[in-house]
Amino acid sequence: MSFSLPIDAEANALLDRDPLAVLIGLTLDQQITMEKAFTSPHVLAQRLGHVPTATELAEFDPEALLAIFSEPPALHRFPKAMAARVQEVCRVLVDRYDGEAANLWAGVGSGAELYQRIFALPGFGKQKAQIFVALLGKQCGVQPAGWREAAGGYGDADAYRSVADIVDEESLGKVRAYKKQVKAEAKAAKGS
């Protein structure tokens, strides 16, 4: 993996070497900025004093994990819900993928299979699953046959629709402009 998101260098380095950090970042990537979501796995590791495993997080005392997520600055604007969500995702990794996030995409035969595996994760709806397929394909080299189709519009080359397309400040600006346009169109459609 090779991430160059416009975030702290140490946070990017963790994303580069730890597939679970990428999965946690995407799990948290809702109702907060992308930068906050993908920096939070690094902050979590700092607070724990080490990079956690899926097994460790799956077995963590829920109240203690909530306290870690809530410590100022909170890892998410909804620390209780998202601490529980991260723990649920980690439990699925332990139950189905030997506790390894990379096993979620290892050996998939098609983009459709990859999408289905991701879609089955707690809190991963259609859009989030498509974004993760696109992120894996565009930035992590996970490109089973049909991955772009499985990612929907997020899989298009030079789409600038999601975190899958962000590699620097310029691409972040393009993604933000796209999201602003989509919101404006949705608001206009609602008003008519």
C-alpha positions as CSV (number, residue, x, y, z in Angstrom):
1,M,0.0,0.0,0.0
2,S,1.1,3.5,-0.6
3,F,-0.8,6.4,0.9
4,S,-0.1,10.1,0.4
5,L,-3.2,11.6,1.9
6,P,-2.8,15.2,2.9
7,I,-2.6,14.3,6.6
8,D,0.2,13.8,9.2
9,A,3.2,11.9,7.8
10,E,3.1,9.4,10.7
11,A,-0.6,8.7,10.1
12,N,0.1,8.1,6.4
13,A,3.0,5.8,7.4
14,L,0.6,3.7,9.6
15,L,-1.9,3.5,6.7
16,D,0.9,2.3,4.4
17,R,1.9,-0.6,6.7
18,D,-1.3,-1.6,8.5
19,P,-4.4,-2.7,6.5
20,L,-6.4,-2.5,9.7
21,A,-5.7,1.2,10.0
22,V,-7.1,1.7,6.5
23,L,-10.2,-0.2,7.4
24,I,-10.7,1.7,10.7
25,G,-10.1,5.0,8.8
26,L,-12.8,4.1,6.3
27,T,-15.1,2.9,9.0
28,L,-14.8,6.3,10.7
29,D,-15.1,8.2,7.5
30,Q,-18.7,9.5,8.0
31,Q,-19.9,12.8,9.4
32,I,-16.3,14.0,10.0
33,T,-13.6,15.2,7.6
34,M,-11.6,12.6,5.7
35,E,-8.4,14.0,7.4
36,K,-9.9,13.3,10.9
37,A,-11.1,9.8,9.9
38,F,-7.8,8.7,8.5
39,T,-5.7,10.3,11.2
40,S,-7.7,8.7,14.0
41,P,-6.1,5.2,13.6
42,H,-2.7,6.7,14.3
43,V,-4.1,8.6,17.3
44,L,-5.7,5.4,18.6
45,A,-2.3,3.6,18.3
46,Q,-0.7,6.5,20.2
47,R,-3.3,6.3,23.0
48,L,-2.8,2.5,23.3
49,G,0.9,2.8,23.1
50,H,1.1,0.3,20.2
51,V,-0.7,-0.5,16.9
52,P,-3.7,-2.6,17.8
53,T,-4.7,-5.8,16.2
54,A,-8.3,-6.7,15.2
55,T,-8.3,-9.4,17.9
56,E,-7.3,-6.9,20.5
57,L,-10.0,-4.4,19.5
58,A,-12.6,-7.2,19.2
59,E,-11.9,-8.3,22.7
60,F,-11.4,-4.8,24.2
61,D,-13.7,-3.9,27.1
62,P,-16.3,-1.7,25.4
63,E,-16.4,0.9,28.2
64,A,-12.6,1.2,28.1
65,L,-12.6,1.5,24.3
66,L,-15.3,4.2,24.5
67,A,-13.1,6.1,27.0
68,I,-10.2,6.0,24.6
69,F,-12.4,7.1,21.7
70,S,-13.8,9.9,23.8
71,E,-10.6,11.3,25.2
72,P,-10.2,14.9,23.9
73,P,-9.8,15.4,21.1
74,A,-12.4,12.6,20.4
75,L,-11.5,10.2,17.6
76,H,-15.0,10.9,16.1
77,R,-17.8,13.3,16.7
78,F,-19.9,10.2,17.8
79,P,-17.3,8.3,19.9
80,K,-19.7,5.9,21.5
81,A,-21.3,4.7,18.2
82,M,-18.0,4.6,16.4
83,A,-16.1,2.8,19.1
84,A,-18.8,0.2,19.0
85,R,-18.7,0.1,15.2
86,V,-14.9,-0.4,15.0
87,Q,-15.3,-3.2,17.6
88,E,-18.0,-4.8,15.5
89,V,-15.9,-4.7,12.3
90,C,-13.0,-6.2,14.2
91,R,-15.2,-9.0,15.5
92,V,-16.1,-9.8,11.9
93,L,-12.4,-9.9,11.0
94,V,-11.7,-12.3,13.8
95,D,-14.7,-14.5,13.0
96,R,-14.3,-14.6,9.2
97,Y,-10.8,-13.5,8.3
98,D,-8.4,-14.9,11.0
99,G,-8.2,-11.4,12.5
100,E,-6.4,-10.0,9.5
101,A,-7.9,-7.0,7.6
102,A,-5.9,-7.9,4.5
103,N,-7.6,-11.3,4.4
104,L,-10.8,-9.3,3.6
105,W,-9.5,-8.8,0.1
106,A,-6.8,-11.6,-0.2
107,G,-7.7,-14.2,-2.8
108,V,-10.9,-12.6,-4.0
109,G,-11.8,-13.8,-7.5
110,S,-13.6,-10.8,-8.7
111,G,-14.5,-7.2,-7.9
112,A,-18.1,-8.4,-7.2
113,E,-16.8,-10.8,-4.6
114,L,-14.6,-8.0,-3.0
115,Y,-17.6,-5.7,-2.9
116,Q,-19.8,-8.4,-1.3
117,R,-17.2,-9.1,1.4
118,I,-16.9,-5.4,2.2
119,F,-20.7,-4.8,2.0
120,A,-21.2,-7.5,4.6
121,L,-19.2,-5.5,7.2
122,P,-21.2,-3.6,9.9
123,G,-21.9,-0.1,8.8
124,F,-20.8,-0.6,5.2
125,G,-23.7,0.3,2.9
126,K,-23.5,0.3,-0.9
127,Q,-21.7,3.6,-1.2
128,K,-19.1,3.0,1.5
129,A,-18.4,-0.5,0.1
130,Q,-18.0,0.9,-3.4
131,I,-15.6,3.6,-2.1
132,F,-13.5,1.0,-0.3
133,V,-13.3,-1.2,-3.4
134,A,-12.2,1.9,-5.3
135,L,-9.6,2.8,-2.6
136,L,-8.2,-0.7,-2.6
137,G,-8.0,-0.7,-6.4
138,K,-6.6,2.8,-6.9
139,Q,-4.2,3.1,-4.0
140,C,-3.5,-0.4,-2.8
141,G,-3.1,-2.4,-6.0
142,V,-6.0,-4.7,-5.1
143,Q,-7.5,-5.1,-8.6
144,P,-9.4,-8.3,-9.1
145,A,-11.3,-8.6,-12.4
146,G,-14.2,-6.2,-12.5
147,W,-13.1,-4.1,-9.6
148,R,-13.9,-0.8,-11.3
149,E,-17.4,-1.9,-12.1
150,A,-17.9,-3.1,-8.6
151,A,-16.8,0.3,-7.3
152,G,-19.4,2.0,-9.5
153,G,-18.6,5.6,-10.3
154,Y,-16.0,5.7,-7.6
155,G,-13.9,3.3,-9.7
156,D,-13.7,5.6,-12.7
157,A,-10.2,6.8,-13.5
158,D,-9.7,10.5,-12.5
159,A,-13.2,10.5,-10.9
160,Y,-12.3,12.7,-7.9
161,R,-15.4,11.5,-6.0
162,S,-14.0,10.0,-2.8
163,V,-10.9,9.3,-0.6
164,A,-10.0,6.7,-3.2
165,D,-8.9,9.6,-5.5
166,I,-7.1,11.8,-2.9
167,V,-3.3,11.8,-3.1
168,D,-2.5,15.4,-2.3
169,E,-4.1,18.8,-1.5
170,E,-5.1,19.4,-5.2
171,S,-7.0,16.1,-5.5
172,L,-8.6,16.8,-2.0
173,G,-9.9,20.1,-3.4
174,K,-11.3,18.3,-6.4
175,V,-13.1,15.8,-4.3
176,R,-14.5,18.5,-2.0
177,A,-15.7,20.5,-5.0
178,Y,-17.4,17.3,-6.4
179,K,-19.2,16.6,-3.0
180,K,-20.3,20.3,-2.8
181,Q,-21.7,20.1,-6.3
182,V,-23.6,16.8,-5.4
183,K,-25.1,18.4,-2.3
184,A,-26.1,21.5,-4.2
185,E,-27.8,19.4,-6.9
186,A,-29.6,17.3,-4.3
187,K,-30.8,20.4,-2.5
188,A,-32.0,21.9,-5.7
189,A,-33.8,18.7,-6.7
190,K,-35.5,18.7,-3.3
191,G,-36.6,22.3,-3.6
192,S,-38.2,21.8,-7.1
